[in-house]
Amino acid sequence: MEPEEEILRLNKFIAHCGICNRRKAADLIKKGEISVNEVVERNPFYELQNSDKVYYKGKLVEIEEVKVYLLFNKPKNMVISHPGEANKPDVMTLIRKKTDIKVELLDMPQETTAGLVILTNDNQVLDKYHHPDHRIKKMYHVLLDKEISDEDLFQIREGIRSTSGKYNITGIDRIEDLGEQALGVEIHIGNDSTLYQLFEKLGYVVTKMDRTYYAGLTKKDLKRGWSRFLTEKEVIFLKHFG
């Protein structure tokens, strides 16, 4: 970065704080509504120093953190992050090519699970989705080592006991187009680990797990290993309806 790019002028700072745009920020400053270190500053082009504190209407203001929301189509057998250098890419390495902002996953899928994951730096959203009782629609394509029996399908639909209660399976059915061992599963509580445990309990091995729907989002036009930023409408759903 060139030295002149490091200069942060007061009107730009006010705009980045979300108070108003840069032109209106200049007007606020000229009217004497902005103070720097508790002294009124009327020069919109005042160059801020790292130690300066800026006040608007007597309240300390700071630059708003840019919120980032990303949808990633995770490949099977891709780890979230490597502790050091590695030959194979991981999720966080690929995401860093999209944004420099540090983001976290809403939930942590198994390494063997493929499909949709959401990453953000919005702590309110992270806290909401990290809560174990949070309900959100998730759909998976599951491939087993053998065809599931009608009896086991019936058991799952009726509800199978786990060590902590019942496996919360909202819906399950065969996907005939994908083969006799393929299932579509919908859950609102839990994650892929829940499904691995359930099928293991019934004597099946999950050979493939792919999350195809998550919080109103699908893999449409998102290739495996690719990511995209959520639209404004998708962010609203994620924050308020998911």
C-alpha positions in Angstrom: 0.0 0.0 0.0 1.3 3.4 -0.9 1.7 6.0 1.9 -1.0 8.3 0.6 -3.5 5.4 0.8 -2.9 5.0 4.5 -4.2 8.6 5.2 -7.6 8.5 6.7 -9.3 11.9 6.5 -12.1 12.9 9.0 -14.9 13.0 6.5 -14.1 9.5 5.2 -13.8 8.2 8.7 -17.3 9.5 9.6 -18.8 7.9 6.4 -17.2 4.6 7.3 -18.8 4.8 10.8 -22.2 4.5 9.1 -23.4 7.9 10.2 -23.9 9.3 6.7 -22.2 9.5 3.3 -18.9 11.4 2.8 -20.5 14.6 1.4 -22.9 14.9 4.3 -20.0 14.1 6.7 -18.2 17.1 5.4 -21.3 19.2 6.2 -21.5 17.8 9.8 -17.8 18.6 10.4 -18.1 22.2 9.0 -21.1 22.7 11.3 -19.0 21.8 14.3 -20.8 18.6 15.2 -17.7 16.4 15.1 -15.0 16.5 17.8 -11.5 15.0 17.7 -10.1 14.3 21.1 -13.0 16.3 22.6 -12.1 19.4 20.6 -14.4 20.5 17.8 -12.8 19.9 14.4 -14.2 21.8 11.4 -11.8 20.6 8.7 -13.3 17.7 6.7 -9.8 16.8 5.5 -8.2 16.6 8.9 -5.8 13.6 8.8 -6.5 11.3 11.7 -3.8 9.7 13.7 -4.0 6.2 15.3 -4.4 7.7 18.8 -7.2 10.1 17.8 -10.7 9.6 19.2 -13.7 10.9 17.3 -17.0 12.0 18.8 -20.4 12.7 17.3 -23.0 14.3 19.5 -20.7 13.6 22.5 -20.5 9.9 21.7 -17.4 8.0 20.7 -17.7 6.7 17.1 -15.7 3.9 15.4 -15.6 2.4 12.0 -18.2 -0.2 11.5 -16.9 -3.7 10.9 -17.7 -4.9 7.4 -19.9 -7.9 7.7 -19.2 -10.8 5.3 -21.5 -13.7 4.5 -20.2 -16.5 2.2 -21.7 -19.7 0.9 -19.2 -22.5 0.0 -19.8 -25.8 -1.7 -17.4 -28.0 0.2 -15.8 -31.0 -1.5 -15.8 -34.4 0.2 -12.7 -35.1 2.3 -11.7 -31.5 2.5 -10.6 -30.4 6.0 -11.6 -27.0 7.3 -8.1 -25.9 8.0 -4.6 -27.3 8.1 -2.4 -26.4 11.1 0.5 -25.7 8.7 1.5 -25.8 5.1 -0.2 -28.7 3.2 -0.3 -29.9 -0.4 -4.0 -30.1 -0.5 -6.2 -27.0 -0.1 -8.5 -26.6 2.8 -11.8 -24.7 3.2 -10.2 -21.6 4.9 -7.4 -21.4 2.3 -9.9 -21.2 -0.5 -12.1 -18.7 1.4 -9.0 -16.4 2.0 -8.9 -16.0 -1.8 -12.3 -14.5 -1.6 -11.9 -12.2 1.4 -9.2 -11.0 3.8 -11.7 -10.7 6.6 -11.6 -13.5 9.2 -14.8 -15.6 9.1 -16.1 -18.6 10.9 -18.5 -21.5 9.9 -22.0 -21.5 11.2 -21.5 -25.2 11.9 -18.6 -27.7 11.6 -19.3 -30.5 9.1 -17.4 -33.8 9.1 -14.4 -34.0 6.8 -16.1 -36.6 4.8 -19.3 -34.5 4.3 -19.6 -32.5 1.1 -22.0 -29.7 0.3 -23.1 -26.3 1.6 -21.5 -24.4 4.5 -21.9 -20.8 5.5 -19.2 -18.6 6.8 -19.4 -15.1 8.4 -17.9 -12.7 10.8 -21.3 -11.6 12.1 -21.1 -12.6 15.8 -24.9 -12.3 16.3 -25.5 -14.8 13.5 -22.8 -17.1 14.7 -24.2 -17.1 18.3 -27.6 -17.8 16.9 -26.6 -20.8 14.7 -24.1 -22.2 17.2 -26.8 -22.7 19.8 -27.6 -26.4 20.1 -31.3 -25.9 20.1 -31.4 -23.6 17.1 -33.8 -25.0 14.4 -33.0 -24.5 10.8 -33.9 -26.6 7.7 -31.1 -28.7 6.3 -31.4 -31.3 3.6 -28.9 -34.1 2.7 -28.3 -36.6 0.0 -27.1 -39.7 1.8 -25.6 -42.8 0.1 -25.5 -46.0 2.2 -23.4 -49.2 1.7 -26.7 -51.1 1.1 -30.4 -50.4 0.5 -32.3 -49.4 3.6 -35.1 -51.7 4.7 -38.7 -50.6 4.9 -38.6 -51.5 8.6 -35.7 -49.2 9.3 -37.3 -46.4 7.3 -40.5 -46.8 9.4 -38.4 -46.8 12.6 -36.7 -43.5 11.6 -40.0 -41.8 10.8 -41.5 -42.9 14.0 -38.5 -41.8 16.0 -35.4 -43.7 17.2 -34.0 -43.0 20.7 -30.5 -41.7 21.1 -28.4 -41.3 24.2 -29.7 -37.7 24.6 -33.3 -38.2 23.5 -34.7 -38.8 20.0 -33.0 -38.4 16.6 -34.9 -35.4 15.2 -35.5 -36.5 11.6 -38.1 -34.2 10.0 -38.3 -36.3 6.8 -36.6 -39.2 5.0 -37.3 -41.1 1.7 -35.5 -43.0 -1.0 -34.2 -41.1 -4.0 -34.9 -43.6 -6.8 -33.1 -41.5 -9.5 -29.8 -41.7 -7.6 -29.9 -45.5 -6.9 -31.4 -47.9 -4.5 -29.0 -47.0 -1.7 -29.6 -43.2 -1.9 -31.8 -41.3 0.5 -33.0 -37.7 1.0 -33.0 -36.6 4.6 -34.3 -33.4 6.2 -33.5 -32.3 9.7 -34.1 -29.1 11.6 -32.0 -29.8 14.7 -28.5 -31.4 14.6 -26.2 -31.8 11.7 -24.4 -34.4 9.6 -22.9 -36.0 12.7 -26.5 -36.8 13.9 -27.1 -38.7 10.6 -23.8 -40.6 10.8 -24.7 -41.8 14.3 -28.2 -42.7 13.3 -27.3 -44.9 10.4 -24.4 -46.5 12.3 -26.9 -47.4 15.0 -29.1 -49.2 12.4 -26.1 -51.1 11.0 -25.4 -49.0 7.8 -22.3 -47.3 6.6 -22.6 -43.8 5.1 -20.5 -43.8 1.9 -21.5 -40.3 0.9 -23.1 -37.3 2.6 -23.9 -34.2 0.7 -25.7 -31.1 2.2 -27.9 -29.8 -0.7 -30.0 -27.2 1.2 -29.2 -25.0 4.1 -31.0 -22.0 5.6 -33.0 -21.4 2.4 -29.9 -21.8 0.2 -29.2 -24.4 -2.5 -26.1 -25.4 -4.6 -27.7 -23.9 -7.7 -24.9 -22.5 -10.0 -22.3 -23.1 -7.3 -19.7 -25.6 -8.4 -18.0 -27.9 -5.9 -15.1 -26.0 -4.3 -16.5 -22.6 -5.2 -17.9 -19.9 -3.0 -20.0 -16.8 -3.4 -21.2 -13.9 -1.3 -24.8 -14.0 -0.1 -27.2 -11.5 -1.6 -28.9 -8.8 0.6 -32.1 -10.8 0.5 -30.3 -14.0 1.6 -28.6 -12.2 4.4 -31.9 -10.9 5.7 -33.3 -14.4 5.7 -30.2 -15.8 7.5 -30.4 -13.1 10.2 -34.1 -12.9 10.8 -35.8 -16.0 9.5 -33.2 -18.8 9.6 
